Amino acid sequence: ILNRLDGGDTEASAENALEKDAMVVKQLVNCFLFPLVERSRVKEQLRLEEKRFVHAAYKPFSETVEDVSCQLNAVQTVLSTDEEEEEPSS
C-alpha cells in the first residue's frame, strides 16, 4: 500500500513539475516573444506611414522642380532669341 501511495505522490509531483514548467514557458513567451512581435508590428506600421509621407511629399516636390525647369527653359529661350536678334545688327 505504501508503494502505491509513493507512486501516486511521484505522479502528482511529476504533474506538478510539468505544470510549473508550462507556467515558466508561458511567462517567458509573455515576457519576450509577445513584446518582440509587437515591436516588429509597430516598426512595420511606422515604415508604411513613412513611405506614405514620402510619396505624398514627392509629388509636390517633383511638380515644383518641373515648373522651375519649364520657367528656366522659357527664360533661356527668351535670352537666346534676344542674342540672335542682337547679332545681325552688330
Number of C-alpha atoms within 10 A of each C-alpha: 6 7 8 9 10 11 12 12 12 12 12 12 12 12 12 12 12 12 12 12 12 12 12 12 12 12 12 12 13 12 11 10 13 12 12 13 11 11 12 12 12 12 12 12 12 12 12 12 12 12 12 12 11 11 11 11 11 12 11 11 11 11 11 12 12 12 12 12 12 12 12 12 12 12 12 12 12 12 12 12 11 11 11 11 11 10 8 7 6 5
